[in-house]
């Protein structure tokens, strides 16, 4: 299990209980995210499954193993998110949607998220944790504001980890989904371009 990082623009997904709705449906595409730095509080991480149809993970190619990471609060600097849609008609070919936010030179312009959860398949970067516990039973995670969903895609006896603080720098990540209670993106810039123009 590795710490996952970085938010994307999915907000208000009913996290009143502080738990990820593990059975919600994801698209058939991963997206890439980079960040100069992420600082998070009350970090938890556990294994789960992301499904493309939300109902039947037994369908071939429709279920994906993910590392779910949660933070009660996180700030992010110099965030970039990208996804490529290939083979569009009318001669368009591949088109890249790219989103950036958060100015590393301006502390008032950091991306800010509460109740943040990420379904991640791959992460690269440097990490520093404060008061970390590795090998916690998933059902025993008790960090304030971030607790695993008790649904069918979370094993309460599975492996998990938690920490009071997490700092990640030079982040490169592939993810299937992100949810947050609130998600603020100062300096937001969204663009579409022909060809492949990903964040990394």
TAHU-V602226 format. One record per pair of residues at least 24 apart in sequence whose C-alpha atoms are under 10 Angstrom apart, sorted by the first residue. I is the first residue (numbers start at 0). GAP is how many residues later the second one is. If there is no record, write none. Layout:
i->(I	I)
gap->(GAP	GAP)
This chain:
i->(0	0	0	0	0	0	0	0	0	0	0	0	0	0	1	1	1	1	1	1	1	1	1	1	1	1	2	2	2	2	2	2	2	2	2	2	2	2	2	2	2	2	2	2	2	2	2	2	3	3	3	3	3	3	3	3	3	3	3	3	3	3	3	3	3	3	3	3	3	3	3	4	4	4	4	4	4	4	4	4	4	4	4	4	4	4	4	4	4	4	4	4	4	4	4	4	4	4	4	4	4	4	4	5	5	5	5	5	5	5	5	5	5	5	5	5	5	5	5	5	5	5	5	5	5	5	5	5	5	5	5	6	6	6	6	6	6	6	6	6	6	6	6	6	6	6	6	6	6	6	6	6	6	6	6	7	7	7	7	7	7	7	7	7	7	7	7	7	7	7	7	7	8	8	8	8	8	8	8	8	8	9	9	9	9	9	9	9	9	10	10	10	10	10	10	10	10	10	10	10	11	11	11	11	11	11	12	12	12	12	12	12	13	13	13	13	14	14	14	14	14	14	14	14	14	14	15	15	15	16	16	16	16	16	16	17	17	17	17	17	17	17	17	17	17	17	17	17	17	17	18	18	18	18	18	18	18	18	18	18	18	19	19	19	19	19	19	19	19	19	19	19	19	19	19	19	19	19	20	20	20	20	20	20	20	21	21	21	21	21	21	21	21	21	21	21	21	21	21	22	22	22	22	22	22	22	22	22	22	22	22	22	22	22	23	23	23	23	23	23	23	24	24	24	24	24	24	24	24	24	24	25	25	25	25	25	25	25	25	25	25	25	25	26	26	26	26	26	26	26	27	27	27	27	27	27	28	28	28	28	28	28	29	29	29	29	29	29	29	29	29	29	30	30	30	30	30	30	30	30	30	30	30	30	30	31	31	31	31	31	31	31	31	31	31	31	31	31	31	31	31	31	32	32	32	32	32	32	32	32	32	32	32	32	32	32	32	32	32	33	33	33	33	33	33	33	33	33	33	33	33	33	33	33	33	33	33	33	33	34	34	34	34	34	34	34	34	34	34	34	34	34	34	34	34	34	34	35	35	35	35	35	35	35	35	35	35	35	35	35	35	36	36	36	36	36	36	36	36	36	36	36	36	36	36	36	37	37	37	37	37	37	37	37	37	37	37	37	37	37	37	37	38	38	38	38	38	38	38	38	38	38	38	38	38	38	38	39	39	39	39	39	39	39	39	39	39	39	39	39	39	39	39	39	39	40	40	40	40	40	40	40	40	40	40	40	40	40	40	40	40	40	40	41	41	41	41	41	41	41	41	41	41	41	41	41	41	41	41	41	41	41	42	42	42	42	42	42	42	42	42	42	42	42	42	42	42	42	42	42	42	42	42	42	43	43	43	43	43	43	43	43	43	43	43	43	43	43	43	43	43	43	43	43	43	43	43	43	44	44	44	44	44	44	44	44	44	44	44	44	44	44	44	44	44	44	45	45	45	45	45	45	45	45	45	45	45	45	45	45	45	45	45	45	46	46	46	46	46	46	46	46	46	46	46	47	47	47	47	47	47	47	47	47	47	48	48	48	48	49	49	49	49	49	50	50	51	56	63	63	63	63	64	64	64	64	64	65	65	65	65	65	65	65	65	66	66	66	66	66	66	66	66	67	67	67	67	67	67	67	67	67	67	67	68	68	68	68	68	68	68	68	68	68	68	69	69	69	69	69	69	69	69	69	69	69	69	69	69	69	70	70	70	70	70	70	70	70	70	70	70	70	70	70	70	70	70	71	71	71	71	71	71	71	71	71	71	71	71	71	72	72	72	72	72	72	72	72	72	72	72	73	73	73	73	73	73	73	73	73	73	73	74	74	74	74	74	74	74	74	74	74	74	75	75	75	75	75	75	75	75	75	75	75	75	75	76	76	76	76	76	76	76	76	76	76	76	76	77	77	77	77	77	77	77	77	78	78	78	78	78	78	78	78	79	79	79	79	79	79	79	80	80	80	80	80	80	81	81	81	81	81	81	81	81	81	82	82	82	82	82	83	83	83	83	83	83	83	84	84	84	85	85	85	91	91	91	92	92	92	93	93	93	93	93	94	94	94	94	94	94	95	95	95	95	95	95	95	95	95	96	96	96	96	96	96	96	96	97	97	97	97	97	97	97	97	98	98	98	98	98	98	98	99	99	99	99	99	99	99	99	100	100	100	100	100	100	100	101	101	101	101	101	101	102	102	102	107	108	108	108	108	108	109	109	109	109	110	110	110	110	110	110	111	111	111	111	111	112	112	112	112	112	112	112	113	113	113	113	113	113	113	113	114	114	114	114	114	114	114	114	115	115	115	115	115	115	115	115	116	116	116	116	116	116	116	117	117	117	117	117	117	118	118	118	118	118	118	119	119	119	119	119	119	120	120	120	120	121	121	121	121	122	122	122	122	122	123	123	123	123	123	123	123	124	124	124	124	124	124	125	125	125	125	125	125	126	126	126	126	126	126	127	127	127	127	127	128	128	128	128	128	128	128	129	129	129	129	129	129	130	130	130	130	130	131	131	131	131	131	131	132	132	132	132	132	133	133	133	133	133	134	134	134	134	135	135	135	136	137	171	171	172	172)
gap->(44	45	46	65	66	67	68	120	121	122	133	158	159	160	43	44	65	66	67	118	119	120	121	122	125	159	40	41	42	43	64	65	66	67	115	117	119	120	121	122	123	124	126	158	159	163	164	165	39	40	41	62	63	64	65	66	113	114	115	116	117	118	119	120	121	164	167	168	169	170	171	28	29	30	32	33	34	35	63	64	65	66	69	71	111	112	113	114	115	117	118	119	120	161	162	163	164	166	167	168	169	170	173	26	27	28	29	31	32	33	63	68	69	70	71	73	74	75	105	107	110	111	112	114	162	165	166	167	168	169	172	26	27	28	31	67	68	69	72	73	74	104	105	106	109	110	111	168	170	171	172	173	176	177	178	24	25	71	72	73	74	91	92	108	110	167	169	170	171	172	175	177	72	90	168	169	170	171	174	175	176	106	167	168	169	170	171	172	173	102	103	104	105	167	168	169	170	171	172	173	103	167	168	169	170	171	102	165	166	167	168	169	101	165	166	167	99	100	101	102	130	131	164	165	166	167	99	129	165	98	128	129	130	131	132	52	53	54	96	97	98	99	126	127	128	129	130	131	162	163	51	96	97	98	126	127	128	129	130	131	132	48	49	50	95	96	97	98	99	126	127	128	129	130	131	158	159	160	96	127	128	129	130	132	158	26	27	28	29	32	46	97	126	127	128	129	130	131	132	25	26	27	28	29	30	31	32	33	34	126	128	129	130	131	26	27	28	29	30	31	153	25	26	27	28	29	30	37	38	151	152	24	25	26	27	28	36	37	38	93	150	151	152	24	25	26	27	35	149	150	24	25	33	34	35	148	54	55	56	146	147	148	52	53	54	90	91	143	144	145	146	147	50	51	52	53	66	89	142	143	144	145	146	167	168	48	49	50	51	52	66	88	90	91	140	141	142	143	144	166	167	168	46	47	48	49	50	65	66	67	90	138	139	140	141	142	165	166	167	42	43	44	45	46	47	48	66	89	90	91	135	136	137	138	139	140	164	165	166	41	42	43	44	45	46	65	66	67	69	90	133	134	135	136	137	138	164	40	41	42	43	44	66	67	68	89	132	133	134	135	136	38	39	40	41	42	67	73	88	89	90	130	131	132	133	134	36	37	38	39	40	41	72	73	74	89	128	129	130	131	132	133	32	34	35	36	37	38	73	88	89	90	126	127	128	129	130	30	31	32	33	34	35	36	72	73	74	76	89	123	124	125	126	127	128	29	30	31	32	33	34	73	88	89	102	103	104	105	122	123	124	125	126	28	29	30	31	32	73	88	90	100	101	102	103	104	105	120	121	122	123	124	26	27	28	29	30	31	73	74	86	87	89	100	101	102	103	104	118	119	120	121	122	123	24	25	26	27	28	73	88	89	90	92	94	97	98	99	102	103	104	116	117	118	119	120	121	122	24	25	26	72	73	74	89	91	93	96	101	102	103	114	115	116	117	118	24	73	89	90	91	92	93	95	101	102	108	109	110	112	113	114	115	116	72	73	91	101	106	107	108	109	111	112	113	71	72	100	101	103	104	105	106	107	110	70	103	104	105	69	70	103	126	127	102	125	124	96	55	56	57	112	54	55	56	88	111	52	53	54	55	56	109	110	111	51	52	53	54	55	56	93	108	49	50	51	52	53	80	86	92	107	109	110	47	48	49	50	51	77	79	91	92	93	109	44	45	46	47	48	49	73	75	76	77	78	92	108	109	110	42	43	44	45	46	47	72	73	74	75	76	91	92	93	94	95	109	41	42	43	44	45	71	72	73	74	75	92	108	109	39	40	41	42	43	72	73	92	107	108	109	36	37	38	39	40	41	42	91	92	93	109	27	32	34	35	36	37	38	39	92	108	109	25	26	27	28	33	34	35	36	37	91	92	93	109	24	25	26	27	28	29	30	32	33	34	35	92	24	25	26	27	31	32	33	109	24	25	31	32	92	106	109	120	92	108	109	110	118	119	120	92	93	109	117	118	119	92	108	109	110	114	115	116	117	118	109	113	114	115	116	108	109	110	111	112	113	114	109	110	111	108	109	110	101	102	103	101	102	103	99	100	101	102	103	97	98	99	100	101	102	95	96	97	98	99	100	101	102	103	93	94	95	96	97	99	100	101	91	92	93	94	95	99	100	101	89	90	91	92	93	99	100	85	86	87	88	89	90	91	99	83	84	85	86	87	88	89	82	83	84	85	86	87	83	84	85	78	75	76	77	78	79	74	75	76	77	72	73	74	75	76	77	70	71	72	73	74	66	67	68	69	70	71	72	31	32	65	66	67	68	69	70	30	31	32	64	65	66	67	68	29	30	62	63	64	65	66	67	29	31	60	61	62	63	64	57	58	59	60	61	62	55	56	57	58	59	60	53	54	55	56	57	58	52	53	54	55	50	51	52	53	48	49	50	51	52	44	45	46	47	48	49	50	43	44	45	46	47	48	41	42	43	44	45	46	39	40	41	42	43	44	37	38	39	40	41	33	34	35	36	37	38	39	32	33	34	35	36	37	31	32	33	34	35	29	30	31	32	33	34	27	28	29	30	31	25	26	27	28	29	24	25	26	27	24	25	26	24	24	27	28	26	27)
